[in-house]
Amino acid sequence: MKKCKFDIEAFFGIPFDYENWYESMIVELTDEQFDRYCEALRRWQATDEWKNWNDENGHDYFIKRDLPDIWQLLQELLAKVAPVIWDERIIGYLDQINVYTADEIYESIRDI
């Protein structure tokens, strides 16, 4: 298992003004999930789609599309931690929270 710190952002599309809109959550990925995520990130970074992507939109689109099981895991954890980080009002806006690839994953592919 690998612990990864995914940054999350409750700013765009959220009608509440949270002072701490940029936070993080710790997610445990299996070694297999971690390796698949690293491989997906390598593929993404080689595409024009990724190069032209506005990073302010998070990486939700790519994770959802190519790693649906990890996306589901992130969403389940987000549903638990978001109301604790921000407050209960966020529950109706979980689909607006941007998720960013964990630094541990970036660092892992740089080392290769």
FIZADREN-113049 format. One record per residue: residue in one letter; residue number from 1; x, y, z of N, C-alpha, C, O in turn. Coordinates in steps of 0.02 Angstrom, whole numbers. Layout:
// FIZADREN-113049
+------+------+--------+---------+--------+---------+----------+--------+--------+---------+--------+--------+---------+--------+
| resn | resi | n.east | n.north |   n.up | ca.east | ca.north |  ca.up | c.east | c.north |   c.up | o.east | o.north |   o.up |
+------+------+--------+---------+--------+---------+----------+--------+--------+---------+--------+--------+---------+--------+
|    A |  NUM |      X |       Y |      Z |       X |        Y |      Z |      X |       Y |      Z |      X |       Y |      Z |
...
+------+------+--------+---------+--------+---------+----------+--------+--------+---------+--------+--------+---------+--------+
//
This chain:
// FIZADREN-113049
+------+------+--------+---------+--------+---------+----------+--------+--------+---------+--------+--------+---------+--------+
| resn | resi | n.east | n.north |   n.up | ca.east | ca.north |  ca.up | c.east | c.north |   c.up | o.east | o.north |   o.up |
+------+------+--------+---------+--------+---------+----------+--------+--------+---------+--------+--------+---------+--------+
|    M |    1 |     42 |     -60 |      0 |       0 |        0 |      0 |     44 |      62 |      0 |     97 |      64 |     31 |
|    K |    2 |     20 |     112 |    -35 |      56 |      176 |    -38 |      9 |     231 |    -16 |    -48 |     235 |    -40 |
|    K |    3 |     32 |     273 |     29 |      -7 |      331 |     50 |     11 |     389 |      5 |     70 |     406 |     -5 |
|    C |    4 |    -41 |     420 |    -23 |     -31 |      476 |    -69 |    -73 |     535 |    -46 |   -130 |     526 |    -23 |
|    K |    5 |    -45 |     595 |    -51 |     -81 |      655 |    -31 |   -108 |     689 |    -94 |    -71 |     722 |   -131 |
|    F |    6 |   -173 |     680 |   -106 |    -207 |      712 |   -162 |   -232 |     780 |   -141 |   -266 |     787 |    -90 |
|    D |    7 |   -215 |     832 |   -179 |    -242 |      898 |   -165 |   -312 |     902 |   -192 |   -328 |     875 |   -245 |
|    I |    8 |   -354 |     937 |   -155 |    -424 |      947 |   -174 |   -439 |    1021 |   -167 |   -411 |    1056 |   -125 |
|    E |    9 |   -485 |    1044 |   -209 |    -499 |     1115 |   -212 |   -574 |    1128 |   -217 |   -608 |    1105 |   -263 |
|    A |   10 |   -599 |    1165 |   -169 |    -670 |     1184 |   -167 |   -675 |    1259 |   -181 |   -686 |    1298 |   -135 |
|    F |   11 |   -668 |    1278 |   -243 |    -670 |     1348 |   -261 |   -716 |    1361 |   -319 |   -768 |    1393 |   -311 |
|    F |   12 |   -699 |    1335 |   -378 |    -738 |     1347 |   -438 |   -805 |    1310 |   -434 |   -806 |    1250 |   -423 |
|    G |   13 |   -860 |    1346 |   -443 |    -926 |     1315 |   -443 |   -955 |    1303 |   -374 |  -1009 |    1274 |   -368 |
|    I |   14 |   -919 |    1324 |   -323 |    -943 |     1316 |   -253 |   -970 |    1384 |   -231 |   -933 |    1433 |   -233 |
|    P |   15 |  -1033 |    1387 |   -210 |   -1062 |     1452 |   -193 |  -1044 |    1478 |   -122 |  -1073 |    1527 |   -100 |
|    F |   16 |   -998 |    1445 |    -89 |    -979 |     1466 |    -22 |   -907 |    1491 |    -24 |   -866 |    1467 |    -63 |
|    D |   17 |   -892 |    1539 |     17 |    -825 |     1568 |     17 |   -786 |    1537 |     75 |   -783 |    1563 |    130 |
|    Y |   18 |   -754 |    1480 |     59 |    -713 |     1447 |    109 |   -644 |    1481 |    111 |   -614 |    1492 |     59 |
|    E |   19 |   -621 |    1496 |    170 |    -555 |     1527 |    178 |   -500 |    1479 |    156 |   -450 |    1499 |    126 |
|    N |   20 |   -509 |    1415 |    171 |    -460 |     1363 |    156 |   -485 |    1320 |     99 |   -495 |    1260 |    108 |
|    W |   21 |   -494 |    1349 |     40 |    -524 |     1312 |    -15 |   -478 |    1261 |    -47 |   -502 |    1217 |    -84 |
|    Y |   22 |   -413 |    1263 |    -33 |    -365 |     1216 |    -61 |   -338 |    1174 |     -4 |   -302 |    1199 |     39 |
|    E |   23 |   -354 |    1109 |     -4 |    -335 |     1064 |     50 |   -307 |    1000 |     21 |   -294 |     996 |    -39 |
|    S |   24 |   -297 |     950 |     62 |    -273 |      885 |     36 |   -305 |     830 |     77 |   -331 |     840 |    132 |
|    M |   25 |   -303 |     770 |     48 |    -328 |      711 |     82 |   -280 |     653 |     68 |   -254 |     646 |     13 |
|    I |   26 |   -269 |     613 |    118 |    -225 |      555 |    112 |   -266 |     496 |     87 |   -318 |     479 |    115 |
|    V |   27 |   -240 |     465 |     34 |    -274 |      408 |      3 |   -225 |     350 |      1 |   -167 |     358 |    -19 |
|    E |   28 |   -247 |     292 |     22 |    -205 |      232 |     18 |   -222 |     195 |    -47 |   -279 |     174 |    -58 |
|    L |   29 |   -171 |     187 |    -89 |    -179 |      150 |   -151 |   -140 |      84 |   -144 |    -87 |      82 |   -113 |
|    T |   30 |   -167 |      32 |   -173 |    -129 |      -30 |   -175 |    -69 |     -20 |   -220 |    -68 |      28 |   -259 |
|    D |   31 |    -20 |     -62 |   -216 |      38 |      -56 |   -260 |     16 |     -60 |   -333 |     43 |     -24 |   -376 |
|    E |   32 |    -32 |    -102 |   -348 |     -57 |     -109 |   -416 |    -92 |     -45 |   -439 |    -81 |     -22 |   -495 |
|    Q |   33 |   -133 |     -15 |   -397 |    -167 |       47 |   -414 |   -116 |     104 |   -424 |   -121 |     143 |   -471 |
|    F |   34 |    -67 |     106 |   -380 |     -15 |      157 |   -385 |     22 |     150 |   -451 |     33 |     200 |   -486 |
|    D |   35 |     41 |      90 |   -469 |      78 |       78 |   -531 |     35 |      96 |   -592 |     60 |     126 |   -640 |
|    R |   36 |    -29 |      78 |   -590 |     -74 |       95 |   -647 |    -81 |     171 |   -653 |    -83 |     198 |   -708 |
|    Y |   37 |    -86 |     205 |   -595 |     -93 |      278 |   -596 |    -30 |     309 |   -626 |    -34 |     355 |   -667 |
|    C |   38 |     29 |     285 |   -606 |      92 |      310 |   -633 |     95 |     300 |   -709 |    114 |     345 |   -746 |
|    E |   39 |     75 |     241 |   -731 |      75 |      227 |   -803 |     26 |     273 |   -840 |     42 |     297 |   -894 |
|    A |   40 |    -32 |     284 |   -811 |     -81 |      329 |   -841 |    -54 |     400 |   -845 |    -62 |     434 |   -896 |
|    L |   41 |    -21 |     423 |   -792 |       7 |      490 |   -792 |     60 |     497 |   -845 |     64 |     549 |   -878 |
|    R |   42 |    101 |     447 |   -855 |     151 |      449 |   -909 |    116 |     457 |   -977 |    137 |     497 |  -1018 |
|    R |   43 |     63 |     418 |   -987 |      26 |      423 |  -1050 |     -5 |     492 |  -1058 |     -1 |     522 |  -1112 |
|    W |   44 |    -37 |     517 |  -1005 |     -70 |      582 |  -1008 |    -20 |     637 |  -1027 |    -34 |     678 |  -1071 |
|    Q |   45 |     37 |     636 |   -995 |      86 |      689 |  -1005 |    113 |     691 |  -1077 |    139 |     742 |  -1099 |
|    A |   46 |    107 |     636 |  -1112 |     131 |      632 |  -1181 |     79 |     657 |  -1232 |     94 |     661 |  -1292 |
|    T |   47 |     19 |     674 |  -1209 |     -34 |      693 |  -1256 |    -41 |     769 |  -1260 |    -26 |     805 |  -1213 |
|    D |   48 |    -65 |     791 |  -1318 |     -81 |      862 |  -1326 |   -139 |     881 |  -1280 |   -142 |     938 |  -1256 |
|    E |   49 |   -184 |     835 |  -1269 |    -241 |      847 |  -1225 |   -217 |     870 |  -1156 |   -242 |     919 |  -1129 |
|    W |   50 |   -168 |     835 |  -1129 |    -140 |      852 |  -1064 |   -102 |     919 |  -1068 |   -109 |     962 |  -1025 |
|    K |   51 |    -63 |     927 |  -1120 |     -22 |      987 |  -1127 |    -65 |    1050 |  -1134 |    -45 |    1104 |  -1114 |
|    N |   52 |   -124 |    1042 |  -1163 |    -169 |     1098 |  -1173 |   -221 |    1105 |  -1118 |   -263 |    1150 |  -1120 |
|    W |   53 |   -219 |    1061 |  -1069 |    -267 |     1060 |  -1015 |   -254 |    1119 |   -967 |   -196 |    1132 |   -950 |
|    N |   54 |   -306 |    1152 |   -947 |    -299 |     1205 |   -896 |   -295 |    1170 |   -829 |   -345 |    1143 |   -805 |
|    D |   55 |   -237 |    1171 |   -798 |    -226 |     1134 |   -736 |   -270 |    1157 |   -679 |   -280 |    1121 |   -631 |
|    E |   56 |   -298 |    1217 |   -685 |    -344 |     1241 |   -634 |   -407 |    1199 |   -631 |   -444 |    1203 |   -582 |
|    N |   57 |   -420 |    1159 |   -682 |    -479 |     1116 |   -684 |   -467 |    1050 |   -648 |   -511 |    1008 |   -647 |
|    G |   58 |   -408 |    1041 |   -620 |    -393 |      978 |   -587 |   -380 |     923 |   -637 |   -376 |     935 |   -698 |
|    H |   59 |   -375 |     863 |   -612 |    -361 |      805 |   -655 |   -420 |     756 |   -656 |   -413 |     699 |   -678 |
|    D |   60 |   -476 |     779 |   -632 |    -536 |      738 |   -627 |   -552 |     702 |   -692 |   -565 |     642 |   -693 |
|    Y |   61 |   -552 |     739 |   -746 |    -570 |      712 |   -812 |   -528 |     651 |   -828 |   -555 |     599 |   -849 |
|    F |   62 |   -463 |     656 |   -819 |    -417 |      601 |   -837 |   -426 |     542 |   -790 |   -427 |     484 |   -812 |
|    I |   63 |   -433 |     556 |   -726 |    -440 |      502 |   -677 |   -506 |     464 |   -690 |   -507 |     403 |   -693 |
|    K |   64 |   -560 |     502 |   -698 |    -625 |      471 |   -712 |   -624 |     428 |   -774 |   -650 |     372 |   -774 |
|    R |   65 |   -594 |     454 |   -825 |    -593 |      420 |   -890 |   -550 |     357 |   -890 |   -572 |     305 |   -914 |
|    D |   66 |   -491 |     361 |   -862 |    -442 |      307 |   -870 |   -432 |     263 |   -808 |   -406 |     208 |   -813 |
|    L |   67 |   -453 |     288 |   -750 |    -443 |      250 |   -688 |   -508 |     251 |   -647 |   -509 |     277 |   -591 |
|    P |   68 |   -562 |     223 |   -674 |    -627 |      229 |   -641 |   -628 |     200 |   -570 |   -664 |     226 |   -527 |
|    D |   69 |   -591 |     147 |   -557 |    -591 |      118 |   -490 |   -557 |     164 |   -440 |   -578 |     170 |   -383 |
|    I |   70 |   -504 |     197 |   -462 |    -470 |      245 |   -418 |   -513 |     307 |   -410 |   -516 |     336 |   -355 |
|    W |   71 |   -547 |     328 |   -463 |    -593 |      384 |   -458 |   -647 |     370 |   -406 |   -663 |     413 |   -365 |
|    Q |   72 |   -674 |     309 |   -407 |    -725 |      290 |   -359 |   -698 |     293 |   -288 |   -731 |     317 |   -242 |
|    L |   73 |   -637 |     268 |   -278 |    -605 |      270 |   -213 |   -596 |     343 |   -189 |   -610 |     359 |   -132 |
|    L |   74 |   -573 |     386 |   -234 |    -564 |      457 |   -217 |   -631 |     489 |   -199 |   -634 |     528 |   -151 |
|    Q |   75 |   -684 |     472 |   -235 |    -749 |      502 |   -222 |   -778 |     478 |   -155 |   -808 |     516 |   -118 |
|    E |   76 |   -767 |     414 |   -140 |    -791 |      388 |    -76 |   -756 |     422 |    -17 |   -787 |     440 |     32 |
|    L |   77 |   -691 |     431 |    -24 |    -654 |      464 |     29 |   -672 |     538 |     33 |   -679 |     566 |     88 |
|    L |   78 |   -680 |     570 |    -24 |    -699 |      640 |    -26 |   -765 |     652 |     10 |   -773 |     702 |     45 |
|    A |   79 |   -813 |     606 |      0 |    -878 |      613 |     33 |   -871 |     610 |    110 |   -912 |     639 |    146 |
|    K |   80 |   -819 |     577 |    133 |    -808 |      573 |    206 |   -768 |     633 |    232 |   -785 |     661 |    285 |
|    V |   81 |   -717 |     654 |    196 |    -673 |      706 |    222 |   -695 |     777 |    206 |   -681 |     822 |    246 |
|    A |   82 |   -728 |     788 |    150 |    -746 |      857 |    130 |   -790 |     892 |    182 |   -776 |     950 |    198 |
|    P |   83 |   -841 |     859 |    210 |    -881 |      894 |    261 |   -841 |     908 |    325 |   -858 |     954 |    362 |
|    V |   84 |   -790 |     869 |    338 |    -748 |      881 |    397 |   -700 |     939 |    383 |   -690 |     982 |    426 |
|    I |   85 |   -671 |     941 |    323 |    -625 |      994 |    304 |   -661 |    1061 |    299 |   -639 |    1111 |    328 |
|    W |   86 |   -717 |    1061 |    263 |    -753 |     1123 |    252 |   -814 |    1124 |    299 |   -807 |    1145 |    356 |
|    D |   87 |   -871 |    1103 |    277 |    -930 |     1095 |    319 |   -982 |    1056 |    280 |   -971 |    1038 |    222 |
|    E |   88 |  -1038 |    1043 |    311 |   -1090 |     1001 |    281 |  -1119 |    1030 |    217 |  -1146 |     992 |    176 |
|    R |   89 |  -1115 |    1094 |    207 |   -1142 |     1125 |    147 |  -1109 |    1099 |     83 |  -1139 |    1101 |     30 |
|    I |   90 |  -1048 |    1074 |     89 |   -1010 |     1051 |     31 |  -1038 |     987 |      1 |  -1024 |     971 |    -57 |
|    I |   91 |  -1077 |     950 |     39 |   -1101 |      884 |     17 |  -1136 |     888 |    -51 |  -1127 |     844 |    -93 |
|    G |   92 |  -1176 |     938 |    -61 |   -1212 |      945 |   -125 |  -1168 |     968 |   -183 |  -1191 |     971 |   -240 |
|    Y |   93 |  -1105 |     982 |   -169 |   -1060 |     1008 |   -220 |   -996 |     966 |   -228 |   -946 |     990 |   -255 |
|    L |   94 |   -998 |     904 |   -206 |    -939 |      861 |   -211 |   -915 |     853 |   -283 |   -856 |     845 |   -295 |
|    D |   95 |   -963 |     855 |   -330 |    -944 |      848 |   -400 |   -908 |     910 |   -427 |   -881 |     909 |   -483 |
|    Q |   96 |   -907 |     964 |   -389 |    -872 |     1025 |   -409 |   -801 |    1030 |   -380 |   -764 |    1076 |   -398 |
|    I |   97 |   -784 |     984 |   -337 |    -717 |      986 |   -305 |   -666 |     958 |   -354 |   -672 |     902 |   -378 |
|    N |   98 |   -615 |     997 |   -367 |    -561 |      975 |   -411 |   -513 |     931 |   -372 |   -498 |     943 |   -314 |
|    V |   99 |   -490 |     878 |   -405 |    -442 |      831 |   -377 |   -378 |     835 |   -420 |   -381 |     834 |   -481 |
|    Y |  100 |   -322 |     839 |   -386 |    -257 |      843 |   -420 |   -215 |     782 |   -404 |   -217 |     755 |   -349 |
|    T |  101 |   -176 |     760 |   -453 |    -132 |      702 |   -445 |    -84 |     714 |   -387 |    -55 |     768 |   -380 |
|    A |  102 |    -75 |     663 |   -347 |     -31 |      666 |   -289 |     42 |     676 |   -309 |     65 |     648 |   -359 |
|    D |  103 |     78 |     715 |   -270 |     149 |      726 |   -282 |    189 |     661 |   -282 |    237 |     653 |   -319 |
|    E |  104 |    168 |     613 |   -240 |     203 |      549 |   -236 |    202 |     513 |   -304 |    249 |     477 |   -321 |
|    I |  105 |    149 |     523 |   -341 |     144 |      492 |   -407 |    190 |     528 |   -457 |    225 |     496 |   -496 |
|    Y |  106 |    188 |     595 |   -455 |     234 |      633 |   -498 |    306 |     615 |   -483 |    346 |     604 |   -529 |
|    E |  107 |    324 |     613 |   -420 |     393 |      598 |   -400 |    413 |     528 |   -422 |    471 |     517 |   -442 |
|    S |  108 |    367 |     482 |   -420 |     383 |      413 |   -439 |    400 |     407 |   -513 |    444 |     369 |   -532 |
|    I |  109 |    365 |     444 |   -555 |     378 |      439 |   -627 |    440 |     480 |   -647 |    470 |     466 |   -698 |
|    R |  110 |    458 |     529 |   -606 |     519 |      567 |   -620 |    581 |     526 |   -606 |    634 |     536 |   -636 |
|    D |  111 |    575 |     480 |   -559 |     632 |      439 |   -538 |    651 |     386 |   -589 |    703 |     354 |   -584 |
|    I |  112 |    607 |     375 |   -638 |     620 |      321 |   -687 |    659 |     346 |   -745 |    674 |     308 |   -791 |
+------+------+--------+---------+--------+---------+----------+--------+--------+---------+--------+--------+---------+--------+
//
